[in-house]
Amino acid sequence: MAANANRPALIALTALAPISWGSTYAVTTEFLPADRPLFTGVMRALPAGLLLLAPARVLPRGAWWGKAAVLGALNIGAFFPLLFLSAYRLPGGMAAVVGSVGPLFVAGLAALLLGDRPTLRTLLTGIAAALGVSLVVLKAAGALDAVGVLAALAATASMSTGTVLAKRWGRPDGVGPLALTAWQLTAGGLLIVPVALLVEGAPPALDGRAVGGYVYLALANTAVAYWLWFRGIGRLGAIQVTFLGPLSPLTAAVIGWAALGQALTPVQVAGMVLAFGATVFGQIGPRGGRPSAPAAGSFSFSERNGRKDSMDVTVPALRR
């Protein structure tokens, strides 16, 4: 009963993660140096991971060195570069549209790896969310770039795979979500460092505005947001939390309208209503909201198999 009573608060806290990610577009365009997406990926992930690692005060042991590296690569190290590549090569919010199918990716992978068969309700809600995001961010444009589309799909697949694997592997005894988040951010950030140096060269000179922007990205936008996100997945389930992902492009659109003077058309407003409705519906348990029992192959944190996912970030929010 107590768990059910706390569920709305847990959903609300978890939702702060994609809402925070929705502010990334405004921060990068207004505060950060241009054309340094990989450096920004490093500055988001690595300081945040090290910051969380300090209070966690625990390192992986045994097989978890390899598991942490795999999860860090899928959720951060591969996801960030692929996301940025797609954002630069695709028009408008196409990267966000591709990313909005994350719940469908997670549902399919959960069926394969966890034996958790998706319901028709889940599939229809995922389609509605993707359609709503499309109406919000997709604008008329020329021919699509094949490399950009493949990068966006790969980014979505990478994060979705990391989400389901984290749910399958759970966490070691005595390790909380804070440490698990720190491991992934640190491993992912370290993987991006050599790629950033090879592609972009030495770090750029930073002024006060850029330093402030990177501090915000590392602390609120990454350290706190990813911890809330991973914690929510461990307690609510990967598919359910993934349906909070559309809040990221919706937040980006609202910030663009309120702070950057970008107009919202009636079609975009309709898309926001549809995507938000799908997000809310994705949090309601089947049969009138009754909490669903764990599906075969999926477990809670206490059973050592619960955690993670992020399909966010596949929004114009990460575009520079």
C-alpha positions as CSV (number, residue, x, y, z in Angstrom):
1,M,0.0,0.0,0.0
2,A,2.8,2.4,0.9
3,A,4.5,1.7,-2.4
4,N,1.3,2.5,-4.3
5,A,0.8,5.7,-2.3
6,N,4.3,6.9,-3.2
7,R,4.0,6.0,-6.8
8,P,2.7,9.4,-8.1
9,A,5.6,11.1,-6.3
10,L,8.1,8.7,-7.8
11,I,6.7,9.2,-11.3
12,A,6.8,13.0,-10.8
13,L,10.5,12.9,-9.6
14,T,11.4,10.6,-12.5
15,A,9.7,13.0,-14.9
16,L,12.1,15.8,-13.8
17,A,14.9,14.0,-15.8
18,P,13.4,14.4,-19.3
19,I,12.1,17.8,-18.4
20,S,15.6,18.8,-17.5
21,W,16.9,17.3,-20.8
22,G,14.5,19.4,-22.6
23,S,16.4,22.5,-21.5
24,T,19.6,21.3,-23.2
25,Y,18.9,22.9,-26.6
26,A,18.5,26.4,-25.1
27,V,21.6,26.0,-22.9
28,T,23.8,24.8,-25.7
29,T,22.6,27.5,-28.2
30,E,22.8,30.4,-25.7
31,F,25.8,29.5,-23.5
32,L,28.1,27.0,-25.1
33,P,30.7,27.2,-27.8
34,A,29.4,26.1,-31.2
35,D,30.3,22.9,-33.1
36,R,31.8,21.0,-30.2
37,P,29.2,18.3,-29.6
38,L,31.7,15.6,-28.5
39,F,33.4,17.9,-26.1
40,T,30.0,18.8,-24.7
41,G,29.3,15.1,-24.3
42,V,32.5,14.6,-22.3
43,M,31.7,17.6,-20.1
44,R,28.2,16.3,-19.4
45,A,29.1,12.7,-18.6
46,L,32.6,12.6,-17.1
47,P,32.3,15.3,-14.4
48,A,28.9,14.1,-13.5
49,G,30.1,10.5,-13.1
50,L,33.1,11.4,-11.0
51,L,30.9,13.7,-8.9
52,L,28.4,10.9,-8.1
53,L,31.3,8.4,-7.6
54,A,32.7,10.4,-4.7
55,P,29.7,10.0,-2.3
56,A,28.9,6.5,-3.6
57,R,32.4,5.4,-2.6
58,V,32.1,2.0,-4.3
59,L,33.7,0.6,-7.5
60,P,32.5,-2.3,-9.6
61,R,33.7,-5.8,-8.7
62,G,34.2,-8.9,-10.7
63,A,31.9,-9.2,-13.7
64,W,30.5,-5.8,-13.0
65,W,33.5,-4.1,-14.4
66,G,32.5,-5.5,-17.8
67,K,28.8,-4.9,-17.3
68,A,29.3,-1.3,-16.2
69,A,31.5,-0.7,-19.3
70,V,28.8,-2.2,-21.6
71,L,26.0,-0.1,-20.0
72,G,28.1,3.0,-20.0
73,A,28.9,2.5,-23.7
74,L,25.3,1.9,-24.7
75,N,23.7,4.6,-22.6
76,I,26.3,7.3,-22.8
77,G,29.5,6.5,-24.7
78,A,27.8,5.4,-28.0
79,F,24.5,7.2,-27.4
80,F,25.8,10.8,-27.1
81,P,28.0,10.8,-30.3
82,L,25.4,9.0,-32.4
83,L,22.7,11.5,-31.1
84,F,24.8,14.5,-31.9
85,L,25.7,13.1,-35.3
86,S,22.0,12.7,-36.1
87,A,21.1,16.1,-34.8
88,Y,23.7,17.8,-37.1
89,R,22.8,15.9,-40.2
90,L,19.0,15.7,-40.0
91,P,16.6,18.6,-40.6
92,G,14.6,20.2,-37.8
93,G,13.5,17.7,-35.1
94,M,13.8,14.5,-37.1
95,A,16.3,13.1,-34.6
96,A,13.6,13.7,-31.9
97,V,11.0,11.9,-34.0
98,V,13.2,8.8,-34.4
99,G,14.0,8.9,-30.7
100,S,10.4,9.1,-29.8
101,V,10.0,5.4,-30.9
102,G,12.1,4.5,-27.9
103,P,9.2,2.9,-26.0
104,L,8.5,0.6,-29.0
105,F,12.2,-0.4,-29.1
106,V,12.2,-1.1,-25.4
107,A,9.0,-3.1,-25.6
108,G,10.5,-5.2,-28.4
109,L,13.8,-5.8,-26.6
110,A,12.0,-6.6,-23.3
111,A,10.1,-9.3,-25.1
112,L,13.3,-10.8,-26.4
113,L,15.5,-10.4,-23.3
114,L,13.1,-10.4,-20.4
115,G,10.2,-12.5,-21.7
116,D,8.0,-9.4,-21.1
117,R,5.5,-9.5,-24.0
118,P,4.2,-6.0,-25.0
119,T,0.4,-5.5,-24.8
120,L,-1.6,-3.9,-27.6
121,R,-2.2,-1.0,-25.2
122,T,1.6,-0.4,-24.9
123,L,2.1,-0.5,-28.6
124,L,-0.8,1.9,-29.4
125,T,0.4,4.3,-26.6
126,G,3.9,4.2,-28.1
127,I,2.6,5.0,-31.5
128,A,0.5,7.9,-30.2
129,A,3.5,9.4,-28.3
130,A,5.7,9.2,-31.5
131,L,3.0,10.8,-33.6
132,G,2.5,13.6,-31.0
133,V,6.3,14.3,-30.9
134,S,6.3,14.3,-34.7
135,L,3.7,17.0,-34.9
136,V,5.6,19.1,-32.4
137,V,9.1,19.0,-33.8
138,L,8.9,17.9,-37.4
139,K,9.0,20.6,-39.9
140,A,8.9,20.6,-43.7
141,A,12.3,20.0,-45.1
142,G,14.2,18.5,-48.1
143,A,15.5,15.0,-48.6
144,L,16.6,13.2,-45.4
145,D,20.3,12.3,-44.9
146,A,20.8,8.6,-44.8
147,V,23.7,8.7,-42.4
148,G,21.7,11.0,-40.1
149,V,18.7,8.6,-40.1
150,L,20.9,5.6,-39.4
151,A,22.7,7.5,-36.6
152,A,19.4,8.4,-35.0
153,L,18.1,4.8,-35.2
154,A,21.4,3.5,-33.8
155,A,21.3,6.0,-30.9
156,T,17.7,4.9,-30.1
157,A,18.7,1.2,-30.3
158,S,21.8,1.8,-28.2
159,M,19.9,3.5,-25.3
160,S,17.0,1.0,-25.5
161,T,19.4,-2.0,-25.4
162,G,21.2,-0.4,-22.4
163,T,17.9,0.1,-20.7
164,V,16.7,-3.5,-21.0
165,L,20.2,-5.0,-20.2
166,A,20.3,-2.9,-17.0
167,K,16.9,-4.3,-16.1
168,R,18.0,-7.8,-16.8
169,W,21.3,-7.5,-14.9
170,G,20.0,-5.5,-12.0
171,R,22.6,-4.4,-9.5
172,P,25.2,-6.0,-7.2
173,D,24.4,-6.6,-3.5
174,G,25.0,-3.4,-1.5
175,V,25.1,-1.1,-4.5
176,G,22.5,1.6,-4.8
177,P,21.3,3.5,-7.9
178,L,23.7,6.4,-7.2
179,A,26.8,4.2,-7.7
180,L,25.3,2.4,-10.7
181,T,24.6,5.8,-12.3
182,A,28.1,7.0,-11.5
183,W,29.7,3.9,-13.1
184,Q,27.8,4.4,-16.3
185,L,28.4,8.1,-16.6
186,T,32.1,7.7,-15.9
187,A,32.6,4.8,-18.3
188,G,30.7,6.5,-21.0
189,G,32.5,9.8,-20.6
190,L,35.9,8.1,-20.7
191,L,34.9,6.3,-23.9
192,I,34.0,9.7,-25.6
193,V,37.3,11.4,-24.6
194,P,39.5,9.8,-27.3
195,V,36.8,10.3,-29.9
196,A,36.5,13.9,-29.0
197,L,40.2,14.5,-29.1
198,L,40.5,12.7,-32.5
199,V,37.6,14.5,-34.2
200,E,37.5,17.9,-32.5
201,G,41.0,18.4,-31.3
202,A,42.0,20.2,-28.1
203,P,39.3,21.6,-25.8
204,P,38.1,25.2,-26.7
205,A,38.7,28.2,-24.6
206,L,35.7,28.8,-22.3
207,D,34.3,32.1,-21.0
208,G,32.1,32.6,-18.0
209,R,28.9,31.8,-19.8
210,A,30.2,28.6,-21.2
211,V,31.5,27.5,-17.8
212,G,28.1,28.2,-16.2
213,G,26.4,26.2,-19.0
214,Y,28.7,23.2,-18.6
215,V,28.2,23.3,-14.8
216,Y,24.5,23.2,-15.3
217,L,24.7,20.4,-17.8
218,A,27.0,18.3,-15.6
219,L,25.1,18.9,-12.3
220,A,21.4,19.3,-12.9
221,N,21.0,18.1,-16.5
222,T,23.2,14.9,-16.1
223,A,24.2,13.9,-12.5
224,V,20.8,14.6,-10.9
225,A,18.7,13.9,-14.0
226,Y,20.3,10.5,-14.8
227,W,20.2,9.4,-11.2
228,L,16.4,10.2,-11.0
229,W,15.9,8.4,-14.3
230,F,17.8,5.2,-13.4
231,R,16.2,5.2,-10.0
232,G,12.8,5.5,-11.5
233,I,13.4,2.6,-13.9
234,G,14.5,0.4,-11.1
235,R,11.3,1.0,-9.2
236,L,8.7,1.6,-11.9
237,G,10.0,-0.5,-14.9
238,A,11.8,0.3,-18.1
239,I,8.8,0.5,-20.4
240,Q,6.7,2.7,-18.1
241,V,9.6,5.2,-17.5
242,T,10.4,5.3,-21.2
243,F,6.9,6.8,-21.8
244,L,8.1,9.9,-19.8
245,G,10.7,10.5,-22.6
246,P,8.3,12.7,-24.8
247,L,8.4,15.3,-22.0
248,S,11.9,16.2,-23.2
249,P,11.0,17.5,-26.7
250,L,7.8,19.0,-25.3
251,T,9.8,20.9,-22.7
252,A,12.2,22.0,-25.5
253,A,9.3,23.4,-27.5
254,V,7.8,25.2,-24.5
255,I,11.2,26.8,-23.6
256,G,11.7,27.8,-27.2
257,W,8.3,29.5,-27.2
258,A,8.6,31.1,-23.7
259,A,12.3,32.1,-23.7
260,L,13.5,32.1,-27.3
261,G,10.5,33.7,-29.0
262,Q,9.7,30.7,-31.2
263,A,6.1,30.5,-32.3
264,L,3.9,27.4,-31.8
265,T,1.4,26.5,-34.5
266,P,-2.0,24.9,-33.8
267,V,-0.6,21.7,-35.2
268,Q,2.3,21.8,-32.7
269,V,-0.1,22.5,-29.8
270,A,-2.3,19.5,-30.9
271,G,0.9,17.3,-31.0
272,M,1.9,18.5,-27.5
273,V,-1.6,17.5,-26.2
274,L,-1.4,14.1,-27.9
275,A,2.2,13.4,-26.7
276,F,1.4,14.5,-23.2
277,G,-1.7,12.4,-23.1
278,A,0.3,9.3,-24.2
279,T,2.9,10.1,-21.5
280,V,0.2,10.2,-18.8
281,F,-1.6,7.1,-20.2
282,G,1.8,5.3,-20.2
283,Q,1.9,5.7,-16.4
284,I,-1.5,4.3,-15.8
285,G,-1.5,0.6,-14.9
286,P,-3.8,-1.8,-16.9
287,R,-7.4,-2.3,-15.9
288,G,-8.1,1.1,-14.6
289,G,-4.8,1.8,-13.0
290,R,-4.3,-1.4,-11.0
291,P,-0.5,-1.9,-10.6
292,S,0.6,-4.6,-13.0
293,A,2.4,-7.7,-11.7
294,P,6.0,-8.1,-12.8
295,A,6.2,-9.8,-16.1
296,A,8.1,-13.0,-16.5
297,G,11.8,-12.2,-16.6
298,S,11.4,-8.7,-15.1
299,F,12.1,-8.0,-11.5
300,S,12.3,-5.1,-9.0
301,F,15.5,-3.7,-7.6
302,S,15.0,-5.7,-4.5
303,E,15.2,-8.9,-6.6
304,R,18.4,-7.7,-8.1
305,N,17.1,-7.1,-11.6
306,G,15.9,-3.6,-11.9
307,R,17.1,-0.5,-13.6
308,K,17.5,1.7,-16.3
309,D,16.7,3.3,-19.6
310,S,16.8,6.7,-21.1
311,M,15.6,7.5,-24.3
312,D,15.6,11.0,-24.2
313,V,17.8,12.8,-25.2
314,T,17.0,12.1,-28.7
315,V,15.5,15.5,-29.0
316,P,16.5,18.7,-30.6
317,A,17.3,19.5,-27.0
318,L,20.8,18.1,-27.5
319,R,21.3,19.8,-30.7
320,R,23.6,22.8,-30.9
